[in-house]
Amino acid sequence: MLALPPALTSGAQDAGPDLRSLKAQLRRELLTAALPEQKAQREALLALEKKYASAQDYSGAIKARDERQRIEQEITIMEKELAALGQRATAVGASRAPERIELNLSEAALSGVRLDAGDKSLTGWNATGASATWKLPNLPAGGYEVSLNHQGSNASASLKESFYTLTSDLKPAKDKVVTQSLGTLRVRDGAGSLTLTIGPADKCASLRIYSVVLVPAAR
């Protein structure tokens, strides 16, 4: 008979996130290793139950049946716990922001702006209502340092998520490409949209944006 330790829940509320994740991982590994043996015991008991019944040893058949049913209940509990631990691990993974999020220029919804396939940049920022909008990849709420790789303007860039806005003046960069930190944008809706606008239009004729990168701010 395989004896399993109780679920690792005692003291979990007092443990840090990393310790809780480690305990959950160890529990998943234990259950994954134990389930095949439990199922093998169930099949052996089923065969024994049939053997006793064929020999008209009904007392032995009943004992084997009762033990098989007990094992089946344990298997059901273990499978449910394993599924719950898997869902929890998925949720924890989803709640952690990547170390670096580069917004794909080709995935932006563009208004006035166009994607130059030649040098892979966004241009046309002097068009009326020019903007580029991205769907955020389900980021955890918090602060994100935004950096812009650009050339050709000293205009003002504005990034707006569903609730908060970050505005910063661009460094003059007419003859070279520069990477500039715009500051930290607070993100409240990590599954919402992020819109980049730049103005005034008369300063944006030669502006090219090569990349927009978000990095989770240190906490």
N, C-alpha and C positions, 0 to 999 in steps of 0.2 A: 504494500500500500504506500503510495507516494504522499508524503506529508508536506504541505505547502505552508510557509510562514504567512501570517496575516498580512493584509495589504499594508503598504508602507505609508500610513496616514498619521500615525501618532507623532506629534511634534512638527508636522509638515507646515502648519500655519505659522510656526515660529521660525522656520528655516528660510534662508534666502532663496531667491529665484533659482540660482544655479544649483543649490543643494536639492531643491524640490525637483528640478529637471533630472538630476542625477538619480534620485530615488525612483522617479517614474520610469526612467530608462532601465534601471536594474530590475524593476518589477516587470516591465514588458519582456525583458530577456528571460526572466525566470518563468513567466507564464508561457512564453513561446516554446521554451524547452520542455516544460512539464506537460503540455497538452497532448502531444503524441503518445506519451506513456499512459496518460489517463484514458485515452481513447483505445489504446491496445488492451488495457485492463477491462474496459467495457466490452470489447469484442470477445475476450477470453471468458468473461462471465456469461455472456450470451450463449456461447458454445457449450459451456458447462451446464447452464440451465436447460438447454435442449437435450443434452446427454442424459441428465437426471430424469427429465420428463419421459424420454424414450424408454428408460429403464424402470419407469413407474416409481422412481424415488421422488415422490412429490415433495417431501420435506426438504430434501436437498435442493430441488428445483426452486422452491419458494425462497430458500436462503440465498441462492445464487441470484434470483430475480431481485430480491430486496437490495442486495449489495450492488447489483448492476444499476438499479434505479438511483441509488445514492451517488454512485460514480457519475451518472448522467447529470444529476443536479449540480455536482461540482463542476463538471465540464461546462454546463450552461453559465454558471456564475463566472468561471474563468474567462469564457469567451466574451461575456458582456464587459467584464473589467478590462480585458485587452482592447476591445473596441473603444471604450471610453478613454483609455490611456492614449490610444492612437489619435483620437479626436483632439484631446488636450494638447498633445505634442504638435499637431498641425496648427492649432490656434496660437500656441506660444511662438511657433516659427513665424506665423503670419504677423504677429504683433511686434516683431523686431525689424527695425529698418535696416536696409542694406547699408554698407559702409559708404557707398557712393551711388547716387542715382543720376545718370546722364539721360536727359530727355531726348528722345529720338526726333530729330528734325522732320523726318519724313512722316511721322505720326501726328504732327501738329495740325490742328484745324486753322487754316490761314485765311485772313481777311486782308486783301490788298497786298500783303506780303507774298513772295513767291520763293520757291526752293530752287536755287541754282544747282543743277546736277553736275555742272563742271567742277566747281570748287566746294560743293556740298555746304552751301551757306544759305541763310535766309536773307533776302534783300528786298528792296522796294518799300522800305520803312517810311518813305516820304509820301506814300499813298494815303488818301483820306481814310481815317478809321483803321489804319494798319495795325494788325495784331496777330499773335500766334498763341493758340490755346492747346494745352495738353490735358489729357485725363491722367490724374495722379494714380499711381499703382498701389492703392490701398495702404498708404503710409501711416504709421502710428502718429498720433498728434504730438506736436512738439516743435522745437526750433530747428531750422535747417539753414545752414550757411549756403548762400547762392553765389555761384561764380559764373561769369559770362566771358566767353572767348569771342572777341570782336575786333573789328577794324573799321576806321573811317568816320568817327563821329565823336563829338563831345556833348551829345544830347543827354536827356534824362531818361533813365529806364525805370519802368514801373512793373512790378510783378504782383498780381492779385490772385489770392486763392478765394475760397468761398466766403471768408470772413475778414481776412487780414490782407494788408497791402504793404509792400516794401518798395521804396523809391530811392534811387541813387543816381548821381551824376556819373556819366561815363568819362573815362580818361580819354583825352585826345589821342587818337591812334590812326593817323591818316596814312602813314607809310609802313606800318607794321601791324601784326596781329598781337594783341595783348590778352592776357587772362586777368580778369579783375573780380575781386570779391565785392558783391553789392551789399553785403551785410547779412543779417539773420532774419529770415522770414518765419513768422509763427504760422504753423499749419494746424488748423483745427479740424478740417474735413479732409482726411488723407485719401478719400476715395472721390473727392470732388475734382474741380478743374483748376488749372493754373494758367493765367493769361499774362502774356508779356506785351506791353505797349511801350513805344519810345517816341519822344517828341522834344522840341517842336519839329514839325515836318521839314522845315527849311534846313535843318541841321542833319537830316537823315538820308540825303540823296545817295551818298556813297557808303552808307553803313552796311556792314555785313556781320551777321551773327553766325558763328561756327559751332558753338555748343552752349548748352545751359545745363549746369551741374548743381545738384543739391547734395549736401553732406550733413548728416545729423550733427547738431551742435553738441558740444561736450556738456554732460550733466553732472 
